[in-house]
Amino acid sequence: DAAGRSANKAFKDLRVRQAFIKAIPRDQIAKNFVAGYEIAEIPKSICFEKNVGCGSSTTPPAYDPDGAKRLLADAGYPNGLDMVFSVYEPFRHVAEAVVGEIRKVLKGEKGSK
């Protein structure tokens, strides 16, 4: 939430947002949870490329749990932070996997490879 609309102001800090993206092994999660992964489009942003009115000209940072930990520490959250992660029910299983990976970084657990 770069605009600060949520109650959690930590996400106004670019380093925190980047840390969360770096904490997610996107390819591994897609392989395990996306049917037809071999031919599926894995979005580079919050939208698929063919979505009208929603696009991105950048790619997300690569999976880097150590880099994510450093970014959180640099942003003033060396011990992690609390957040609420709300998702649409049909995607709950994917969200649980994503949150599990983020928690590994926040809690200092060993990340996935």
RODO-324267 format. One record per atom (N, C-alpha, C): x, y, z; chain; residue in three letters. Coordinates in nm, 3 decimals. Example, Ala and Ser with C-alpha at 12.3 -4.5 7.8 and 13.67 -1.06 7.14 Angstrom:
<nodes>
+---------+---------+---------+-----+------+
:      c1 :      c2 :      c3 : mol : type :
+---------+---------+---------+-----+------+
:   1.319 :  -0.569 :   0.780 :   A :  ala :
:   1.230 :  -0.450 :   0.780 :   A :  ala :
:   1.320 :  -0.330 :   0.780 :   A :  ala :
:   1.285 :  -0.225 :   0.708 :   A :  ser :
:   1.367 :  -0.106 :   0.714 :   A :  ser :
:   1.290 :   0.003 :   0.787 :   A :  ser :
+---------+---------+---------+-----+------+
</nodes>
This chain:
<nodes>
+---------+---------+---------+-----+------+
:      c1 :      c2 :      c3 : mol : type :
+---------+---------+---------+-----+------+
:   0.084 :  -0.118 :   0.000 :   A :  asp :
:   0.000 :   0.000 :   0.000 :   A :  asp :
:   0.088 :   0.124 :   0.000 :   A :  asp :
:   0.144 :   0.156 :  -0.113 :   A :  ala :
:   0.234 :   0.270 :  -0.125 :   A :  ala :
:   0.164 :   0.402 :  -0.093 :   A :  ala :
:   0.033 :   0.408 :  -0.114 :   A :  ala :
:  -0.042 :   0.532 :  -0.090 :   A :  ala :
:  -0.079 :   0.551 :   0.056 :   A :  ala :
:  -0.060 :   0.449 :   0.139 :   A :  gly :
:  -0.091 :   0.463 :   0.281 :   A :  gly :
:  -0.240 :   0.456 :   0.313 :   A :  gly :
:  -0.317 :   0.387 :   0.231 :   A :  arg :
:  -0.462 :   0.378 :   0.255 :   A :  arg :
:  -0.497 :   0.280 :   0.367 :   A :  arg :
:  -0.410 :   0.184 :   0.393 :   A :  ser :
:  -0.439 :   0.086 :   0.497 :   A :  ser :
:  -0.390 :   0.138 :   0.632 :   A :  ser :
:  -0.430 :   0.068 :   0.736 :   A :  ala :
:  -0.386 :   0.105 :   0.870 :   A :  ala :
:  -0.238 :   0.075 :   0.892 :   A :  ala :
:  -0.181 :  -0.016 :   0.812 :   A :  asn :
:  -0.042 :  -0.055 :   0.827 :   A :  asn :
:   0.046 :   0.036 :   0.742 :   A :  asn :
:   0.104 :   0.136 :   0.804 :   A :  lys :
:   0.184 :   0.235 :   0.732 :   A :  lys :
:   0.322 :   0.183 :   0.691 :   A :  lys :
:   0.361 :   0.065 :   0.738 :   A :  ala :
:   0.492 :   0.010 :   0.702 :   A :  ala :
:   0.506 :  -0.005 :   0.551 :   A :  ala :
:   0.395 :  -0.031 :   0.483 :   A :  phe :
:   0.401 :  -0.057 :   0.340 :   A :  phe :
:   0.417 :   0.069 :   0.255 :   A :  phe :
:   0.419 :   0.186 :   0.318 :   A :  lys :
:   0.452 :   0.308 :   0.245 :   A :  lys :
:   0.601 :   0.308 :   0.209 :   A :  lys :
:   0.679 :   0.230 :   0.282 :   A :  asp :
:   0.823 :   0.222 :   0.260 :   A :  asp :
:   0.852 :   0.123 :   0.146 :   A :  asp :
:   0.915 :   0.171 :   0.041 :   A :  leu :
:   0.947 :   0.088 :  -0.075 :   A :  leu :
:   1.026 :  -0.036 :  -0.035 :   A :  leu :
:   1.116 :  -0.023 :   0.061 :   A :  arg :
:   1.198 :  -0.137 :   0.103 :   A :  arg :
:   1.112 :  -0.250 :   0.160 :   A :  arg :
:   1.008 :  -0.215 :   0.231 :   A :  val :
:   0.918 :  -0.317 :   0.287 :   A :  val :
:   0.843 :  -0.387 :   0.174 :   A :  val :
:   0.792 :  -0.311 :   0.080 :   A :  arg :
:   0.721 :  -0.372 :  -0.033 :   A :  arg :
:   0.814 :  -0.462 :  -0.114 :   A :  arg :
:   0.936 :  -0.416 :  -0.139 :   A :  gln :
:   1.033 :  -0.497 :  -0.212 :   A :  gln :
:   1.070 :  -0.622 :  -0.134 :   A :  gln :
:   1.083 :  -0.612 :  -0.004 :   A :  ala :
:   1.117 :  -0.728 :   0.079 :   A :  ala :
:   1.010 :  -0.836 :   0.066 :   A :  ala :
:   0.885 :  -0.796 :   0.068 :   A :  phe :
:   0.777 :  -0.895 :   0.056 :   A :  phe :
:   0.781 :  -0.964 :  -0.079 :   A :  phe :
:   0.810 :  -0.891 :  -0.185 :   A :  ile :
:   0.818 :  -0.953 :  -0.318 :   A :  ile :
:   0.938 :  -1.048 :  -0.324 :   A :  ile :
:   1.052 :  -1.007 :  -0.268 :   A :  lys :
:   1.171 :  -1.091 :  -0.269 :   A :  lys :
:   1.155 :  -1.217 :  -0.185 :   A :  lys :
:   1.060 :  -1.217 :  -0.091 :   A :  ala :
:   1.039 :  -1.331 :  -0.002 :   A :  ala :
:   0.953 :  -1.440 :  -0.066 :   A :  ala :
:   0.902 :  -1.416 :  -0.185 :   A :  ile :
:   0.809 :  -1.511 :  -0.247 :   A :  ile :
:   0.877 :  -1.584 :  -0.363 :   A :  ile :
:   0.893 :  -1.717 :  -0.353 :   A :  pro :
:   0.948 :  -1.794 :  -0.466 :   A :  pro :
:   0.837 :  -1.817 :  -0.570 :   A :  pro :
:   0.813 :  -1.717 :  -0.651 :   A :  arg :
:   0.700 :  -1.715 :  -0.744 :   A :  arg :
:   0.696 :  -1.838 :  -0.834 :   A :  arg :
:   0.810 :  -1.876 :  -0.888 :   A :  asp :
:   0.813 :  -1.990 :  -0.978 :   A :  asp :
:   0.776 :  -2.119 :  -0.905 :   A :  asp :
:   0.829 :  -2.139 :  -0.787 :   A :  gln :
:   0.800 :  -2.260 :  -0.709 :   A :  gln :
:   0.650 :  -2.266 :  -0.674 :   A :  gln :
:   0.594 :  -2.156 :  -0.631 :   A :  ile :
:   0.452 :  -2.154 :  -0.597 :   A :  ile :
:   0.368 :  -2.180 :  -0.721 :   A :  ile :
:   0.403 :  -2.119 :  -0.831 :   A :  ala :
:   0.328 :  -2.142 :  -0.955 :   A :  ala :
:   0.336 :  -2.289 :  -0.996 :   A :  ala :
:   0.453 :  -2.348 :  -0.989 :   A :  lys :
:   0.468 :  -2.490 :  -1.026 :   A :  lys :
:   0.381 :  -2.580 :  -0.940 :   A :  lys :
:   0.367 :  -2.546 :  -0.813 :   A :  asn :
:   0.292 :  -2.630 :  -0.721 :   A :  asn :
:   0.142 :  -2.602 :  -0.717 :   A :  asn :
:   0.099 :  -2.484 :  -0.761 :   A :  phe :
:  -0.041 :  -2.448 :  -0.743 :   A :  phe :
:  -0.115 :  -2.407 :  -0.870 :   A :  phe :
:  -0.046 :  -2.382 :  -0.978 :   A :  val :
:  -0.112 :  -2.338 :  -1.101 :   A :  val :
:  -0.127 :  -2.457 :  -1.196 :   A :  val :
:  -0.251 :  -2.493 :  -1.221 :   A :  ala :
:  -0.277 :  -2.603 :  -1.317 :   A :  ala :
:  -0.226 :  -2.562 :  -1.454 :   A :  ala :
:  -0.159 :  -2.654 :  -1.521 :   A :  gly :
:  -0.105 :  -2.624 :  -1.653 :   A :  gly :
:   0.011 :  -2.525 :  -1.648 :   A :  gly :
:   0.086 :  -2.530 :  -1.540 :   A :  tyr :
:   0.196 :  -2.436 :  -1.519 :   A :  tyr :
:   0.285 :  -2.421 :  -1.643 :   A :  tyr :
:   0.309 :  -2.532 :  -1.711 :   A :  glu :
:   0.401 :  -2.531 :  -1.825 :   A :  glu :
:   0.358 :  -2.433 :  -1.934 :   A :  glu :
:   0.230 :  -2.407 :  -1.946 :   A :  ile :
:   0.180 :  -2.316 :  -2.050 :   A :  ile :
:   0.109 :  -2.194 :  -1.992 :   A :  ile :
:   0.099 :  -2.186 :  -1.861 :   A :  ala :
:   0.027 :  -2.076 :  -1.797 :   A :  ala :
:   0.109 :  -1.948 :  -1.798 :   A :  ala :
:   0.038 :  -1.837 :  -1.806 :   A :  glu :
:   0.104 :  -1.707 :  -1.795 :   A :  glu :
:   0.121 :  -1.675 :  -1.646 :   A :  glu :
:   0.242 :  -1.647 :  -1.607 :   A :  ile :
:   0.270 :  -1.607 :  -1.470 :   A :  ile :
:   0.283 :  -1.454 :  -1.473 :   A :  ile :
:   0.189 :  -1.383 :  -1.413 :   A :  pro :
:   0.191 :  -1.236 :  -1.422 :   A :  pro :
:   0.318 :  -1.176 :  -1.362 :   A :  pro :
:   0.364 :  -1.069 :  -1.424 :   A :  lys :
:   0.482 :  -0.998 :  -1.375 :   A :  lys :
:   0.442 :  -0.886 :  -1.279 :   A :  lys :
:   0.312 :  -0.864 :  -1.268 :   A :  ser :
:   0.261 :  -0.761 :  -1.177 :   A :  ser :
:   0.129 :  -0.813 :  -1.121 :   A :  ser :
:   0.044 :  -0.725 :  -1.074 :   A :  ile :
:  -0.084 :  -0.771 :  -1.019 :   A :  ile :
:  -0.183 :  -0.807 :  -1.130 :   A :  ile :
:  -0.146 :  -0.781 :  -1.255 :   A :  cys :
:  -0.235 :  -0.808 :  -1.368 :   A :  cys :
:  -0.170 :  -0.901 :  -1.469 :   A :  cys :
:  -0.255 :  -0.970 :  -1.544 :   A :  phe :
:  -0.206 :  -1.045 :  -1.658 :   A :  phe :
:  -0.181 :  -0.947 :  -1.772 :   A :  phe :
:  -0.092 :  -0.982 :  -1.865 :   A :  glu :
:  -0.055 :  -0.891 :  -1.973 :   A :  glu :
:  -0.174 :  -0.844 :  -2.056 :   A :  glu :
:  -0.273 :  -0.929 :  -2.075 :   A :  lys :
:  -0.386 :  -0.895 :  -2.161 :   A :  lys :
:  -0.498 :  -0.821 :  -2.088 :   A :  lys :
:  -0.483 :  -0.796 :  -1.957 :   A :  asn :
:  -0.584 :  -0.718 :  -1.886 :   A :  asn :
:  -0.586 :  -0.576 :  -1.941 :   A :  asn :
:  -0.705 :  -0.527 :  -1.971 :   A :  val :
:  -0.720 :  -0.391 :  -2.021 :   A :  val :
:  -0.716 :  -0.294 :  -1.903 :   A :  val :
:  -0.641 :  -0.187 :  -1.919 :   A :  gly :
:  -0.636 :  -0.084 :  -1.816 :   A :  gly :
:  -0.552 :  -0.120 :  -1.695 :   A :  gly :
:  -0.472 :  -0.222 :  -1.707 :   A :  cys :
:  -0.388 :  -0.261 :  -1.594 :   A :  cys :
:  -0.259 :  -0.319 :  -1.653 :   A :  cys :
:  -0.151 :  -0.252 :  -1.628 :   A :  gly :
:  -0.027 :  -0.301 :  -1.685 :   A :  gly :
:   0.092 :  -0.263 :  -1.600 :   A :  gly :
:   0.204 :  -0.319 :  -1.636 :   A :  ser :
:   0.328 :  -0.290 :  -1.565 :   A :  ser :
:   0.442 :  -0.295 :  -1.665 :   A :  ser :
:   0.537 :  -0.206 :  -1.649 :   A :  ser :
:   0.652 :  -0.204 :  -1.739 :   A :  ser :
:   0.776 :  -0.260 :  -1.672 :   A :  ser :
:   0.760 :  -0.313 :  -1.552 :   A :  thr :
:   0.874 :  -0.368 :  -1.480 :   A :  thr :
:   0.848 :  -0.514 :  -1.443 :   A :  thr :
:   0.954 :  -0.584 :  -1.410 :   A :  thr :
:   0.938 :  -0.719 :  -1.360 :   A :  thr :
:   0.969 :  -0.717 :  -1.210 :   A :  thr :
:   0.909 :  -0.807 :  -1.134 :   A :  pro :
:   0.932 :  -0.806 :  -0.990 :   A :  pro :
:   1.075 :  -0.850 :  -0.958 :   A :  pro :
:   1.127 :  -0.806 :  -0.843 :   A :  pro :
:   1.260 :  -0.852 :  -0.802 :   A :  pro :
:   1.260 :  -1.005 :  -0.788 :   A :  pro :
:   1.373 :  -1.065 :  -0.812 :   A :  ala :
:   1.387 :  -1.210 :  -0.801 :   A :  ala :
:   1.375 :  -1.257 :  -0.657 :   A :  ala :
:   1.345 :  -1.385 :  -0.640 :   A :  tyr :
:   1.339 :  -1.446 :  -0.507 :   A :  tyr :
:   1.475 :  -1.434 :  -0.441 :   A :  tyr :
:   1.478 :  -1.372 :  -0.325 :   A :  asp :
:   1.603 :  -1.349 :  -0.253 :   A :  asp :
:   1.569 :  -1.330 :  -0.105 :   A :  asp :
:   1.549 :  -1.439 :  -0.029 :   A :  pro :
:   1.509 :  -1.425 :   0.111 :   A :  pro :
:   1.611 :  -1.350 :   0.197 :   A :  pro :
:   1.739 :  -1.368 :   0.170 :   A :  asp :
:   1.840 :  -1.294 :   0.247 :   A :  asp :
:   1.832 :  -1.144 :   0.217 :   A :  asp :
:   1.813 :  -1.112 :   0.090 :   A :  gly :
:   1.795 :  -0.971 :   0.052 :   A :  gly :
:   1.670 :  -0.912 :   0.113 :   A :  gly :
:   1.565 :  -0.993 :   0.122 :   A :  ala :
:   1.440 :  -0.948 :   0.183 :   A :  ala :
:   1.463 :  -0.916 :   0.331 :   A :  ala :
:   1.536 :  -1.002 :   0.399 :   A :  lys :
:   1.565 :  -0.978 :   0.541 :   A :  lys :
:   1.644 :  -0.849 :   0.560 :   A :  lys :
:   1.741 :  -0.827 :   0.473 :   A :  arg :
:   1.822 :  -0.704 :   0.482 :   A :  arg :
:   1.734 :  -0.580 :   0.459 :   A :  arg :
:   1.646 :  -0.587 :   0.359 :   A :  leu :
:   1.560 :  -0.473 :   0.331 :   A :  leu :
:   1.468 :  -0.442 :   0.449 :   A :  leu :
:   1.411 :  -0.546 :   0.510 :   A :  leu :
:   1.325 :  -0.523 :   0.627 :   A :  leu :
:   1.404 :  -0.461 :   0.742 :   A :  leu :
:   1.524 :  -0.511 :   0.764 :   A :  ala :
:   1.608 :  -0.455 :   0.872 :   A :  ala :
:   1.642 :  -0.309 :   0.841 :   A :  ala :
:   1.679 :  -0.280 :   0.717 :   A :  asp :
:   1.711 :  -0.143 :   0.677 :   A :  asp :
:   1.592 :  -0.049 :   0.693 :   A :  asp :
:   1.471 :  -0.103 :   0.676 :   A :  ala :
:   1.349 :  -0.023 :   0.688 :   A :  ala :
:   1.306 :  -0.008 :   0.834 :   A :  ala :
:   1.379 :  -0.072 :   0.926 :   A :  gly :
:   1.346 :  -0.059 :   1.067 :   A :  gly :
:   1.263 :  -0.173 :   1.123 :   A :  gly :
:   1.258 :  -0.285 :   1.051 :   A :  tyr :
:   1.180 :  -0.401 :   1.095 :   A :  tyr :
:   1.268 :  -0.526 :   1.099 :   A :  tyr :
:   1.374 :  -0.525 :   1.180 :   A :  pro :
:   1.463 :  -0.642 :   1.183 :   A :  pro :
:   1.396 :  -0.767 :   1.239 :   A :  pro :
:   1.289 :  -0.749 :   1.315 :   A :  asn :
:   1.217 :  -0.863 :   1.373 :   A :  asn :
:   1.084 :  -0.887 :   1.301 :   A :  asn :
:   1.068 :  -0.832 :   1.184 :   A :  gly :
:   0.945 :  -0.850 :   1.108 :   A :  gly :
:   0.837 :  -0.751 :   1.147 :   A :  gly :
:   0.718 :  -0.771 :   1.095 :   A :  leu :
:   0.606 :  -0.684 :   1.125 :   A :  leu :
:   0.477 :  -0.763 :   1.112 :   A :  leu :
:   0.372 :  -0.712 :   1.172 :   A :  asp :
:   0.242 :  -0.776 :   1.164 :   A :  asp :
:   0.163 :  -0.717 :   1.048 :   A :  asp :
:   0.083 :  -0.801 :   0.986 :   A :  met :
:  -0.002 :  -0.754 :   0.877 :   A :  met :
:  -0.121 :  -0.847 :   0.863 :   A :  met :
:  -0.223 :  -0.799 :   0.795 :   A :  val :
:  -0.339 :  -0.880 :   0.759 :   A :  val :
:  -0.332 :  -0.901 :   0.609 :   A :  val :
:  -0.347 :  -1.025 :   0.568 :   A :  phe :
:  -0.340 :  -1.061 :   0.426 :   A :  phe :
:  -0.477 :  -1.116 :   0.386 :   A :  phe :
:  -0.557 :  -1.035 :   0.321 :   A :  ser :
:  -0.693 :  -1.075 :   0.282 :   A :  ser :
:  -0.691 :  -1.123 :   0.137 :   A :  ser :
:  -0.759 :  -1.235 :   0.112 :   A :  val :
:  -0.762 :  -1.291 :  -0.023 :   A :  val :
:  -0.902 :  -1.341 :  -0.058 :   A :  val :
:  -0.924 :  -1.357 :  -0.185 :   A :  tyr :
:  -1.047 :  -1.414 :  -0.239 :   A :  tyr :
:  -1.042 :  -1.565 :  -0.217 :   A :  tyr :
:  -1.146 :  -1.620 :  -0.158 :   A :  glu :
:  -1.150 :  -1.761 :  -0.113 :   A :  glu :
:  -1.099 :  -1.863 :  -0.215 :   A :  glu :
:  -1.135 :  -1.854 :  -0.343 :   A :  pro :
:  -1.086 :  -1.957 :  -0.436 :   A :  pro :
:  -0.932 :  -1.964 :  -0.448 :   A :  pro :
:  -0.865 :  -1.858 :  -0.405 :   A :  phe :
:  -0.719 :  -1.855 :  -0.414 :   A :  phe :
:  -0.653 :  -1.875 :  -0.277 :   A :  phe :
:  -0.729 :  -1.922 :  -0.183 :   A :  arg :
:  -0.679 :  -1.938 :  -0.046 :   A :  arg :
:  -0.554 :  -2.026 :  -0.040 :   A :  arg :
:  -0.553 :  -2.137 :  -0.113 :   A :  his :
:  -0.439 :  -2.229 :  -0.107 :   A :  his :
:  -0.310 :  -2.162 :  -0.156 :   A :  his :
:  -0.321 :  -2.079 :  -0.257 :   A :  val :
:  -0.203 :  -2.008 :  -0.307 :   A :  val :
:  -0.160 :  -1.903 :  -0.204 :   A :  val :
:  -0.257 :  -1.832 :  -0.148 :   A :  ala :
:  -0.226 :  -1.729 :  -0.049 :   A :  ala :
:  -0.159 :  -1.789 :   0.074 :   A :  ala :
:  -0.203 :  -1.907 :   0.116 :   A :  glu :
:  -0.141 :  -1.972 :   0.231 :   A :  glu :
:   0.005 :  -2.007 :   0.202 :   A :  glu :
:   0.033 :  -2.049 :   0.080 :   A :  ala :
:   0.172 :  -2.078 :   0.041 :   A :  ala :
:   0.255 :  -1.951 :   0.041 :   A :  ala :
:   0.200 :  -1.843 :  -0.013 :   A :  val :
:   0.272 :  -1.716 :  -0.017 :   A :  val :
:   0.300 :  -1.667 :   0.125 :   A :  val :
:   0.199 :  -1.671 :   0.209 :   A :  val :
:   0.217 :  -1.625 :   0.347 :   A :  val :
:   0.320 :  -1.711 :   0.420 :   A :  val :
:   0.319 :  -1.841 :   0.395 :   A :  gly :
:   0.418 :  -1.929 :   0.457 :   A :  gly :
:   0.560 :  -1.888 :   0.420 :   A :  gly :
:   0.580 :  -1.853 :   0.294 :   A :  glu :
:   0.714 :  -1.810 :   0.251 :   A :  glu :
:   0.751 :  -1.676 :   0.312 :   A :  glu :
:   0.655 :  -1.584 :   0.318 :   A :  ile :
:   0.682 :  -1.453 :   0.379 :   A :  ile :
:   0.715 :  -1.470 :   0.527 :   A :  ile :
:   0.642 :  -1.557 :   0.596 :   A :  arg :
:   0.669 :  -1.580 :   0.739 :   A :  arg :
:   0.810 :  -1.634 :   0.761 :   A :  arg :
:   0.859 :  -1.715 :   0.669 :   A :  lys :
:   0.996 :  -1.766 :   0.683 :   A :  lys :
:   1.095 :  -1.651 :   0.689 :   A :  lys :
:   1.073 :  -1.550 :   0.607 :   A :  val :
:   1.162 :  -1.435 :   0.608 :   A :  val :
:   1.142 :  -1.353 :   0.734 :   A :  val :
:   1.017 :  -1.329 :   0.770 :   A :  leu :
:   0.989 :  -1.246 :   0.887 :   A :  leu :
:   1.035 :  -1.311 :   1.016 :   A :  leu :
:   1.025 :  -1.441 :   1.023 :   A :  lys :
:   1.061 :  -1.512 :   1.146 :   A :  lys :
:   1.204 :  -1.567 :   1.143 :   A :  lys :
:   1.275 :  -1.544 :   1.032 :   A :  gly :
:   1.412 :  -1.588 :   1.024 :   A :  gly :
:   1.430 :  -1.736 :   0.999 :   A :  gly :
:   1.323 :  -1.802 :   0.950 :   A :  glu :
:   1.333 :  -1.945 :   0.920 :   A :  glu :
:   1.406 :  -1.965 :   0.788 :   A :  glu :
:   1.447 :  -2.085 :   0.763 :   A :  lys :
:   1.516 :  -2.117 :   0.638 :   A :  lys :
:   1.418 :  -2.107 :   0.522 :   A :  lys :
:   1.455 :  -2.036 :   0.417 :   A :  gly :
:   1.369 :  -2.018 :   0.300 :   A :  gly :
:   1.372 :  -2.137 :   0.208 :   A :  gly :
:   1.283 :  -2.137 :   0.110 :   A :  ser :
:   1.275 :  -2.244 :   0.010 :   A :  ser :
:   1.382 :  -2.226 :  -0.095 :   A :  ser :
:   1.413 :  -2.332 :  -0.163 :   A :  lys :
:   1.508 :  -2.326 :  -0.275 :   A :  lys :
:   1.440 :  -2.374 :  -0.400 :   A :  lys :
+---------+---------+---------+-----+------+
</nodes>
